[in-house]
Amino acid sequence: MPGAGTDKTKNWIETPGPAVVLVEPQLGENIGAAARAMANFGLSRLRLVTPREGWPNPRAKVMAAGADRVLEGAQLFSSLADAVADCTYVLATTARAHDQAKPVMSPEAAIHELAPRISGGEKTAIVFGRERIGLMNDEVAMADGIVTLPINPAFASLNLAQAVAVVSYEWLKVTSGNLLPHTTPHKSPNAPKQQMAAFLANLERELDRVEFFRPPEKRETMLVNLRNIFARMQASQQDIQTLSGVVMALSDGRKGPARGGILDGDEAERLRKLVAERGRIHVSSERAPARGLAKLLRRNPTDEERILWEALTRHRRFAGLGFKRQVPIGPFVADLVSFPLRTVIDIVPATEEGEAAEARVEKRAWLGARDYKILEVAAADISQDVGAVLEKLADAVKP
Ligand code: SAH
């Protein structure tokens, strides 16, 4: 379909270019297809020397597929001499060696000859021959140079319109500086080195935890190799966020929020209240209850926890900081914690009284005494504007 990939809002390229002269073309179809190729590559001046089937030709219009402007603007001449009378520089295209003492050039070299003359205001032309017999010797003799294509010598003759297409393509390629209309989409900007370094540090720590680097004397080489693997990929910021998520998920063995959970947001909230009221788990030497409870909470996030977590894991400034959800610390369970930053994010529900409030005070005192920084976030703020909450948190955790 002719319009596919065509942007109708774009202006037709109408910059000066060489005239394309077709000498006695036999088939209307070829004239139409040549006009189409010219229009595709930004050429518009078509000159016809006594087309065999007369002019205008409806078959040309069919093949032009929308390049009507070029056809309508075509000028008719009764001889090649007339057609190039106003030109100061003329090139003849041919597959054959005509044994005439003139420069023979590739289409690309031809455009390099033409372009500066055209910008200097000269009129120029590229001449194409008849389908069956090409250009006569005396016609080639009128030209300043010969253009021929690098080609299979055993099958050297192109269809007329295709020859026009190849030369027109070279015209736009050279004069546009090979500029393409669209390029590879860049969805996420490239990751800055700092983000990559944070990810690698996180990866290294997690690998250390499982004693991946063995034997120890190989550690440095293995690390360099690992870094190089990631350096080669020219990661985007999104790539690093994804990889950080992967490392965290693997290291935590964690199910994502709401996966494997059975409670909805309200029920999850009641669970926390219950835990807060009853669940001061005073079993300091025994960590199992806190671990089991953490797992239960982790799998059943409240709406606010889920919103905050999903936003945080996507946020560039938290990449590689090692935050985890619902993690037991001593006898308590922290909503979010980063052990590398020794920072806890504590989500406070809208209403909290009595035992629950007391338990929270106690938890903070316990964590504070162990050098944890506590960042308090109101659940209501999360549902209102999680972006603002994250910015504030990001500023607070900034190393
Ligand atoms: N049998 C003819 C070919 C005509 S093809 C001959 O021997 O000349 C129609 C026109 O397309 C040619 O006159 C020329 O202008 C162009 N053309 C075809 N093949 C070409 C090639 N390999 N190099 C340059 N121009 C070519």
Residues whose N, C-alpha, C, O or C-beta is under 5 A from the ligand:
A	BS01	SAH	T93 T94 A95 R96 V127 F128 G129 R130 E131 R132 I133 G134 L135 V147 T148 L149 I151 A156 S157 L158 N159 L160 A163
